[in-house]
Amino acid sequence: MTTLQQSFPVPPEALWNALPAGVAAIGGKHPAYDAQGGFATCRTGMTVLSWGQHVNVWVSSSAPGSTLTVKTVLKLGVWDWGEGKRIARRFSAAVAYAAGTAALT
């Protein structure tokens, strides 16, 4: 399980509208979006190292603009061998690019 949280200097709506780019970047399947709750989810396919991951994403307001939280969980298994972290970073980078911004450090 991996959790990545990043702040962006854009309103939550801008991040929300960019979520499909994140899903596409990780090859996400069966995406579901809940605009009221600021929550989205999808799954990745099998790889050589795992059966895939469940990817859960939250968009929320924060002081400098908005926060993106990406949580990955193995579908089956104990160790993800860093796959969850790579997926979360790829997702976040694609959303940042689509929203026309970079994450705040």
C-alpha positions, 0 to 999 in steps of 0.5 A: 500500500502506498499513499502519495499526497501533493498540494497544487496551486490550482482550484480543486475543479482544475485537478478534478477535470485532470483526473482522466489524464492520470487514469490514462497515464497508468492504464487504469481500467474501469474508472469511477468518479464521484464528483460530490465526494471528490473521489475517483477509483480505477484498477491497473492490470496484471504485471510481471510482479503483481496481480495489479493495483486498486488506485483510489484518488481524492481531491480536496481544498487546501490553503494554497489551492488543492490537494491530490491524494493517491492511494494504491492497494495490491489486488492480491499479494503482500509486497508491491516491489515499489509498483504502488509508488511508481503508479502514484507518482505517474498518476500525479505527474499526469494530473499536474501536466493536464492541469497546467501546473506543478506540485508544491514542495 
